[in-house]
Amino acid sequence: MSGARTGDGKGAAAGDGKDAGAGGTGGRRRLARDTLSRRVILDAAEKVATRDGLEAFTFQALAKELHAHPTSLYRHFRDKDELILELIDDLRARSYGGQLKATDSWREDLRTQARHIHEHYMRYPVFAWQMAARTTRRPTEFANVEFALDCLQRAGLDDEEAVMFVRVFGNVIRSLSAMEAGLQALDADSRDRDTLAWELEYRRLPADTYPRIAGLTAPLAAIGDPKIFDNAIDMLLDSVEARVRVRDGVTEV
């Protein structure tokens, strides 16, 4: 009887282990070798990074999410950096890919592009700083630059001016969008304290030390996002028109 019990115990243990490895109730099924694809990995990467933050994002964490071995990811992506850049461009494509269409107004076209990008950052705040700082060298980024250059050349800028403005325009849009997305990503208490600072701390500043601030506390508190973003875009577009007028010798608006 003792031998029978020992045999039963071993058989049950072996069976449980086998079932667990195959996806039974005792554990998770590991994906088959050919199941992974770039699409499957990108979708899981978005989920893990959104949930845990980019700082905690690793191939080990991603592999755990996919029930796969970490080494299997390297058959699709060289390293974490390549995966992040691919994911950034993929998220852009899903947010507004194919939606940038030229009209008869270069100004409205650039404003539309800016709004699409801003909305995209607000949709994916966890990726904001990476999106702002990195050059992905991928299709959606190329399409963005091509569209903006076309707008600026239609506005009347020469090649050198268009190249300079497209870099300035892109940097301003990404920076302001990342700042606002970063604020939204803060915990509620920190976000409220930062927002209320303009209404409370600034109003309490001594007028003899900060006379300009003291005289403008009400309008300072009244301005916030997205009003700042919209005004910044208009200022940039105004500067394009002003540059063309000066170059062409036009003195009246």
C-alpha positions in Angstrom: 0.0 0.0 0.0 2.9 2.3 0.8 4.3 1.7 -2.7 0.9 2.4 -4.2 0.6 5.7 -2.4 4.1 6.7 -3.4 3.4 5.8 -7.0 0.1 7.8 -6.9 1.9 10.8 -5.5 4.6 10.8 -8.1 2.2 10.2 -10.9 0.0 13.1 -9.7 3.0 15.4 -9.4 4.4 14.5 -12.8 1.0 14.8 -14.3 0.4 18.2 -12.7 3.7 19.5 -13.9 3.1 18.3 -17.4 -0.4 19.9 -17.5 1.0 23.1 -16.1 3.6 23.3 -18.8 1.0 22.6 -21.5 -1.3 25.2 -20.2 -3.4 23.3 -17.7 -4.8 24.7 -14.5 -1.5 24.3 -12.7 0.3 27.0 -14.7 0.5 29.2 -17.8 0.9 28.0 -21.3 4.0 29.2 -22.9 3.4 30.4 -26.5 4.4 28.1 -29.3 7.6 29.1 -31.2 5.9 30.6 -34.2 3.0 32.2 -32.4 4.8 35.5 -31.7 4.8 38.3 -34.2 5.8 41.9 -34.2 2.1 42.9 -34.0 1.5 40.6 -31.0 4.6 41.9 -29.3 3.8 45.6 -29.9 0.3 45.1 -28.5 1.6 43.5 -25.4 4.4 46.1 -25.0 1.8 48.9 -25.1 -0.2 47.1 -22.3 2.9 46.5 -20.1 4.3 50.0 -20.5 1.0 51.7 -19.9 0.4 49.6 -16.8 3.9 49.6 -15.3 5.6 52.6 -16.8 8.5 52.8 -19.2 11.0 52.8 -16.4 9.9 49.3 -15.3 9.5 48.0 -18.9 11.9 45.2 -19.7 12.0 42.2 -22.1 11.6 40.0 -19.0 8.3 41.8 -18.0 7.1 41.7 -21.6 7.9 38.0 -22.0 6.0 37.3 -18.8 3.0 39.1 -20.2 3.2 37.0 -23.4 3.9 33.7 -21.6 7.1 33.4 -23.7 10.8 33.2 -23.1 12.6 36.6 -23.2 15.0 35.3 -25.9 12.1 34.7 -28.3 11.6 38.5 -28.4 15.0 39.0 -29.9 13.9 37.2 -33.1 11.7 40.2 -33.8 13.4 43.2 -32.2 17.1 43.8 -31.7 16.7 45.3 -28.3 14.4 47.3 -26.0 15.3 50.6 -27.8 14.2 49.3 -31.2 11.0 48.0 -29.7 10.2 51.3 -28.1 10.8 53.3 -31.3 8.7 50.9 -33.2 5.9 51.2 -30.6 6.0 55.0 -30.6 5.6 55.1 -34.4 2.9 52.5 -34.3 0.9 54.5 -31.7 1.2 57.6 -33.9 -0.1 55.6 -36.9 -3.1 54.4 -34.9 -3.9 57.8 -33.6 -3.8 59.9 -36.7 -2.1 58.0 -39.5 -3.6 58.8 -42.9 -5.6 61.7 -41.5 -3.3 64.5 -42.6 -4.7 65.8 -45.9 -3.6 69.0 -47.6 -6.3 71.7 -48.2 -6.1 75.1 -49.8 -5.0 76.6 -46.4 -1.4 75.8 -45.3 -2.1 77.5 -42.0 -5.1 75.4 -41.1 -3.3 72.3 -42.3 -0.4 72.9 -39.8 -2.9 73.8 -37.1 -4.7 70.5 -37.7 -1.4 68.6 -37.6 -0.5 70.2 -34.3 -3.9 69.3 -32.8 -3.6 65.7 -33.9 -0.2 65.4 -32.3 -1.4 67.1 -29.1 -4.4 64.8 -28.8 -2.1 61.8 -29.4 0.2 62.8 -26.5 -2.8 63.2 -24.2 -4.0 59.8 -25.2 -0.7 58.1 -24.4 0.9 60.2 -21.5 3.2 57.4 -20.3 5.1 57.7 -23.6 5.1 61.5 -23.8 8.8 62.2 -23.0 10.1 59.4 -25.2 7.8 60.6 -28.1 9.1 64.1 -27.6 12.8 63.4 -27.4 13.3 60.5 -29.8 13.6 60.4 -33.6 11.9 57.1 -34.6 13.1 57.1 -38.2 9.9 55.3 -39.2 7.0 55.9 -41.7 4.6 58.0 -39.5 7.4 60.3 -38.5 8.5 60.6 -42.2 4.9 61.4 -43.2 4.7 64.1 -40.5 7.8 65.9 -41.7 6.8 65.6 -45.3 3.4 67.1 -44.6 4.8 70.0 -42.6 7.5 70.8 -45.2 4.8 70.9 -47.9 2.7 73.3 -45.8 5.7 75.6 -45.1 6.7 75.8 -48.7 3.1 76.5 -49.7 3.2 79.4 -47.2 6.0 80.9 -49.2 9.1 80.0 -47.2 12.3 79.1 -49.2 14.0 75.8 -48.7 16.3 76.9 -45.9 13.5 78.7 -44.0 11.2 75.7 -44.4 13.7 73.3 -43.0 14.4 75.6 -40.0 10.7 76.2 -39.3 9.8 72.5 -39.6 12.3 71.7 -36.8 11.1 74.6 -34.6 7.4 73.7 -35.2 7.9 70.1 -34.4 10.0 70.8 -31.3 7.4 73.3 -29.9 4.5 71.0 -30.5 6.1 68.0 -28.9 7.5 69.9 -26.0 4.3 71.6 -25.0 2.3 68.4 -25.6 4.7 66.4 -23.5 4.5 68.9 -20.7 0.8 68.9 -20.6 0.7 65.1 -20.8 3.2 64.9 -18.0 1.0 67.0 -15.8 -2.0 64.8 -16.5 0.1 61.7 -15.7 0.8 63.0 -12.2 -1.2 61.8 -9.2 -4.3 63.9 -8.6 -3.0 65.6 -5.5 0.3 66.7 -7.2 -1.6 67.9 -10.3 -4.1 69.9 -8.2 -1.2 71.6 -6.3 0.6 72.6 -9.4 -2.6 74.0 -10.9 -3.6 75.9 -7.8 -0.2 77.4 -7.4 -1.1 80.1 -10.0 -4.2 81.0 -7.9 -2.8 80.7 -4.4 1.0 81.0 -4.1 1.4 83.6 -6.9 -1.3 85.8 -5.3 0.6 85.7 -2.0 3.9 87.0 -3.4 5.0 90.4 -1.9 4.3 93.2 -4.4 7.4 95.1 -3.5 9.5 92.1 -4.5 7.5 90.9 -7.5 5.5 94.0 -8.7 4.8 92.7 -12.2 3.4 89.4 -10.9 1.4 91.2 -8.3 -0.2 93.4 -10.9 -1.1 90.4 -13.2 -2.1 87.6 -10.8 -5.6 87.4 -12.2 -4.7 86.9 -15.9 -1.8 84.7 -14.9 -4.2 82.3 -13.1 -6.7 82.4 -16.0 -4.3 81.1 -18.6 -3.7 77.4 -18.8 -3.7 74.4 -21.1 -4.9 74.0 -23.8 -5.1 77.7 -24.3 -1.3 78.0 -24.0 -0.8 75.3 -26.7 -3.3 77.0 -29.1 -1.7 80.4 -28.7 1.8 79.0 -29.1 0.8 77.5 -32.5 -0.8 80.7 -33.6 2.4 82.6 -32.7 4.5 80.3 -34.8 2.1 80.5 -37.7 2.1 84.3 -37.4 5.9 84.3 -37.5 5.8 82.3 -40.8 3.5 84.8 -42.4 5.6 87.7 -41.0 8.8 86.2 -42.4 7.3 85.9 -45.9 6.0 89.5 -45.8 9.4 90.9 -44.7 11.2 88.9 -47.4 8.7 90.0 -50.1 8.8 93.6 -49.0 5.2 93.7 -47.9 4.7 96.4 -45.2 0.9 96.1 -44.6 -1.0 93.1 -43.2 
